[in-house]
Amino acid sequence: MSQDLFSSLKNYANKLSNGEKTPAEVAAALNIWLKESGDSIKERIESEVSQSVAKMGFAKKDDLTNLLKRIEELEKQVKLTTVKTKGNSVNATSKKKKVAKKSAKRVVK
């Protein structure tokens, strides 16, 4: 990478001294090159970090957010099921008590 920078600077310096390019053109070209190089380095770093994090077994923020949403959905389902079951369990409990009373009467006789 340092060789690329050095050769680019040398090339632009030659063009500038030969009058092929104006200082503004050289500066603009260097600015573009620096931005592209910076973007390339940023992508490489992000890739390396992602690979390292995956190897270590860390979860990404998006993964945790998705898990939290899923937990909330499951909690809502459990609450709905509990409410429905409670209504049925009251009836089932009273039926069990009636059956128990009837069987107790039969045993006593």
LOTORLO-969120 format. One record per residue (C-alpha): y, x, z; residue in three letters. Coordinates in steps of 0.001 Angstrom, whole numbers, padded with zeros to 6 digits, always signed. Layout:
REM LOTORLO-969120
YXZALA;...
***
This chain:
REM LOTORLO-969120
+000000+000000+000000MET;+002407+002825+000816SER;+001575+004320-002584GLN;+002512+001020-004232ASP;+005833+000973-002416LEU;+006573+004591-003232PHE;+005676+004233-006910SER;+007692+001011-007201SER;+010737+002602-005615LEU;+010408+005649-007837LYS;+010088+003448-010934ASN;+013166+001403-009997TYR;+015142+004553-009160ALA;+014342+005972-012618ASN;+015407+002758-014341LYS;+018568+002665-012270LEU;+019480+006260-013063SER;+018707+005772-016783ASN;+021002+002766-016870GLY;+018189+000365-017777GLU;+018786-001723-014677LYS;+021827-002552-012609THR;+021764-002095-008844PRO;+021728-005896-008441ALA;+018684-006207-010721GLU;+016866-003454-008830VAL;+017718-005069-005495ALA;+016549-008482-006719ALA;+013290-007041-008064ALA;+012668-005170-004815LEU;+013431-008290-002825ASN;+010866-010275-004825ILE;+008293-007504-004460TRP;+008852-007321-000686LEU;+008480-011083-000311LYS;+005248-011139-002316GLU;+003898-008176-000367SER;+004836-009837+002921GLY;+003073-013047+001894ASP;-000014-011076+000921SER;-000066-009256+004255ILE;+000428-012529+006124LYS;-002532-014111+004314GLU;-004727-011110+005085ARG;-003796-011185+008764ILE;-004431-014936+009024GLU;-007805-014495+007349SER;-008817-011670+009686GLU;-007688-013596+012763VAL;-009602-016704+011650SER;-012758-014676+011083GLN;-012425-012925+014444SER;-011796-016179+016286VAL;-014806-017798+014615ALA;-017009-014841+015551LYS;-015884-015082+019179MET;-016643-018798+019270GLY;-013133-020014+020036PHE;-012151-023514+018986ALA;-009098-024165+016844LYS;-006349-026491+018002LYS;-007302-028977+015260ASP;-010897-029006+016506ASP;-009763-029747+020055LEU;-007411-032474+018871THR;-010234-034129+016913ASN;-012514-033928+019950LEU;-009880-035519+022180LEU;-009435-038383+019708LYS;-013211-038892+019592ARG;-013412-038914+023399ILE;-010657-041546+023556GLU;-012530-043706+021033GLU;-015748-043412+023018LEU;-013963-044245+026273GLU;-012542-047404+024677LYS;-016023-048374+023489GLN;-017441-047813+026966VAL;-014709-049959+028524LYS;-015363-052781+026059LEU;-019103-052556+026640THR;-018590-052528+030419THR;-016391-055615+030281VAL;-018953-057458+028143LYS;-021824-056304+030326THR;-020076-057343+033544LYS;-019743-060881+032255GLY;-023459-060954+031439ASN;-024486-059174+034636SER;-022840-061834+036808VAL;-024977-064459+035118ASN;-028043-062236+035299ALA;-027446-061504+038996THR;-027127-065177+039902SER;-030284-065935+037904LYS;-032150-063186+039756LYS;-031026-064616+043099LYS;-032235-068085+042122LYS;-035596-066723+041018VAL;-035892-064724+044236ALA;-035130-067823+046319LYS;-037710-069897+044438LYS;-040392-067251+044824SER;-039556-066888+048507ALA;-040011-070659+048958LYS;-043367-070500+047236ARG;-044554-067681+049506VAL;-043483-069538+052650VAL;-045369-072736+051740LYS;
***
